[in-house]
Amino acid sequence: MAPGDRSAQAPGDRASGGGETAQTLDRGLRLLHLVADAPGGLTVTEAANRLGIGRAAVYRLVGALTGHGMLRRDGEGRLRLGAGVLHLARRAQPLLAEGALPALRRLAEQAGATAHLTVVEGGEGVAIAVVEPSWTSFHVAYRTGARHPLERGAAGRAILAGRSGAAGPVSSAGELQSGAYGVAAPVLGVPGLEASVGVVALAPLDTGAVGAQVLAAAEAIATALA
């Protein structure tokens, strides 16, 4: 091998380089998850302690992730998610909606109510897929892209319940719209996804029967997206 010829590296050398790359990628992804789970952001020291690595290594990760818009530093220097994460999330939403549509259609027809898939974006619930029943005379018109606080409405509260591992169902009455009733359940078991599936109607819903239908839809969507 000629001096400086990198094309003939020993297999062990190539494996070592690949292992270091995989470790760096793993640390970067773990850092993103840590920041995402910290509402108040993280300092570099806090991130280093939680990752079990040195501050210098965290600074390198932050530099790369900031360059791609995945992280940003706020006015106090704390690490927060960057706009690049939202961009990726929005690009993924059509794929999520497509995977959920079959289960939403079944749910809307079974319950005779408007079915929807809601995901978390920017600390709020956002409806990314809505299906209306075909056989009812009247039903709720629920707009794709509608946003609401997670603390209000069945969809948002189901997501909050899912954070603690509770599978639902959750019901609500008139919390987002006067005269509207909702039942929702979290979509669990899909890494990186916080979502719920539910229905909304103009009359009170049978929580037992509709709740079972919503839970079945949530499980079907989780299977489709996993």
C-alpha positions in Angstrom: 0.0 0.0 0.0 1.4 3.3 -1.0 1.9 5.9 1.8 -1.2 8.0 2.3 -3.4 5.4 0.4 -6.6 5.2 2.5 -8.4 2.9 0.1 -6.6 -0.1 1.5 -7.4 0.3 5.1 -7.5 -2.8 7.3 -11.0 -4.1 8.0 -10.5 -3.5 11.7 -9.7 0.2 11.0 -12.9 0.6 8.9 -15.0 -1.1 11.5 -13.5 1.1 14.2 -14.4 4.3 12.2 -17.9 3.0 11.6 -18.4 2.3 15.2 -17.3 5.8 16.2 -19.7 7.2 13.6 -22.6 5.1 14.9 -21.8 6.1 18.5 -21.8 9.8 17.5 -25.1 9.4 15.7 -26.5 7.6 18.8 -25.4 10.4 21.1 -26.8 13.1 18.8 -30.2 11.4 18.7 -30.2 10.9 22.4 -29.4 14.6 22.9 -32.3 15.6 20.7 -34.6 13.3 22.8 -33.3 14.8 26.0 -33.9 18.4 24.9 -37.3 17.5 23.5 -38.3 16.1 27.0 -37.0 19.2 28.8 -39.7 22.0 28.6 -37.2 24.5 30.1 -34.3 23.5 27.9 -31.0 22.0 29.0 -27.6 23.5 29.7 -24.5 21.8 28.2 -23.5 20.6 31.6 -26.9 19.0 32.2 -26.8 17.4 28.8 -23.3 16.0 29.5 -24.3 14.6 32.8 -27.4 12.9 31.4 -25.5 11.5 28.4 -22.5 10.4 30.5 -20.0 12.2 28.3 -17.7 15.2 28.5 -18.8 18.8 27.9 -16.4 19.0 24.9 -18.2 16.1 23.2 -21.6 17.8 23.8 -20.3 21.0 22.3 -19.3 19.1 19.2 -22.8 17.5 19.0 -24.5 20.9 19.6 -22.4 22.5 16.8 -23.4 19.9 14.3 -27.1 19.8 15.3 -27.3 23.6 15.4 -25.8 23.8 11.9 -28.7 21.6 10.7 -31.3 23.6 12.6 -32.1 20.7 14.9 -31.0 22.6 18.1 -30.8 26.3 19.1 -29.5 28.2 22.1 -31.9 30.5 23.8 -31.1 33.9 25.4 -29.7 32.1 28.5 -27.7 29.7 26.5 -30.0 26.7 27.2 -30.4 24.1 24.5 -33.8 23.9 22.8 -35.2 22.2 19.7 -34.7 24.1 16.5 -37.0 24.8 13.6 -35.5 22.0 11.6 -37.2 19.5 13.9 -40.6 21.1 13.1 -39.7 21.0 9.4 -39.1 17.2 9.6 -42.3 16.7 11.6 -44.4 18.5 9.0 -42.8 16.5 6.2 -43.7 13.3 8.1 -47.3 14.3 8.8 -48.7 13.3 5.4 -47.1 9.8 5.8 -48.7 9.5 9.3 -52.1 10.6 7.9 -51.9 8.1 5.1 -51.1 5.2 7.4 -54.0 6.2 9.7 -56.7 6.7 7.1 -58.0 3.1 6.9 -58.6 2.9 10.7 -60.1 6.4 10.8 -62.6 5.5 8.0 -63.7 2.4 9.9 -64.0 4.4 13.1 -66.1 7.2 11.5 -68.5 4.6 10.0 -68.8 2.6 13.2 -69.3 5.5 15.6 -71.3 7.7 13.2 -69.0 10.6 14.2 -66.1 12.5 12.8 -62.9 10.7 13.4 -59.5 12.4 13.7 -55.8 11.7 14.3 -54.1 14.4 16.5 -50.4 14.8 17.0 -48.3 17.1 19.2 -46.6 20.1 17.6 -45.1 23.0 19.5 -46.8 21.9 22.7 -50.3 21.9 21.1 -52.5 19.2 19.6 -52.8 19.4 15.8 -55.4 17.4 13.8 -53.5 16.0 10.8 -56.2 13.6 9.5 -60.0 13.9 9.6 -62.6 11.5 8.3 -66.4 12.3 8.3 -69.0 9.5 8.4 -70.8 8.9 5.1 -74.3 7.9 6.5 -75.2 10.6 9.1 -77.5 13.5 8.4 -75.4 15.9 10.5 -71.9 15.6 11.9 -69.2 17.9 13.2 -67.0 19.6 10.6 -63.5 19.3 12.0 -60.8 21.0 10.0 -57.4 19.4 9.3 -54.8 21.6 10.9 -57.0 22.7 13.8 -54.9 23.4 16.9 -55.8 23.3 20.5 -54.1 23.1 24.0 -53.4 19.6 25.2 -55.2 20.3 28.4 -58.5 20.9 26.7 -60.6 18.3 24.7 -60.5 14.6 24.6 -57.7 14.4 22.0 -55.2 16.5 23.9 -56.0 14.9 27.3 -55.6 11.4 25.8 -52.1 12.4 24.7 -51.3 13.6 28.2 -52.7 10.4 29.6 -50.5 8.4 27.1 -47.4 10.1 28.5 -48.0 8.2 31.8 -48.8 5.0 30.0 -52.6 5.2 30.4 -54.3 3.8 27.3 -57.6 5.7 27.6 -60.3 6.2 26.5 -60.9 9.9 27.5 -64.1 11.7 27.1 -65.0 15.4 27.0 -68.0 17.7 26.5 -68.0 21.2 25.2 -64.4 21.9 26.0 -63.3 23.0 22.5 -66.7 23.7 21.0 -70.0 24.2 22.7 -72.3 21.3 22.1 -69.6 19.0 20.9 -68.7 15.7 22.6 -65.5 13.7 22.1 -63.9 10.4 23.0 -60.2 9.7 22.3 -57.4 7.4 23.1 -53.6 7.7 22.8 -51.6 6.0 20.1 -49.0 4.1 22.0 -45.9 2.1 21.0 -44.7 4.2 18.1 -41.2 5.6 18.9 -41.0 9.3 18.6 -44.7 9.8 18.1 -47.2 11.5 20.5 -50.6 11.2 19.1 -54.2 10.3 19.8 -57.2 9.0 17.8 -60.7 10.0 18.6 -64.2 11.0 17.4 -66.3 14.1 17.9 -70.1 14.4 17.6 -73.0 16.7 18.2 -74.7 14.5 20.7 -73.4 12.6 23.8 -71.5 9.4 22.9 -71.8 6.0 24.5 -68.4 6.0 26.2 -68.4 2.2 26.6 -69.2 1.3 23.0 -67.4 4.2 21.3 -64.5 4.0 23.7 -63.9 0.4 22.6 -64.0 1.4 18.9 -61.6 4.2 19.5 -59.2 1.9 21.4 -59.3 -0.6 18.5 -58.6 2.3 16.0 -55.6 3.5 18.2 -54.2 0.0 18.2 -54.7 -0.4 14.5 -53.0 2.9 13.8 -50.1 2.1 16.1 -49.6 -1.2 14.2 -49.7 0.6 10.9 -47.2 3.2 11.9 -44.8 1.1 13.9 
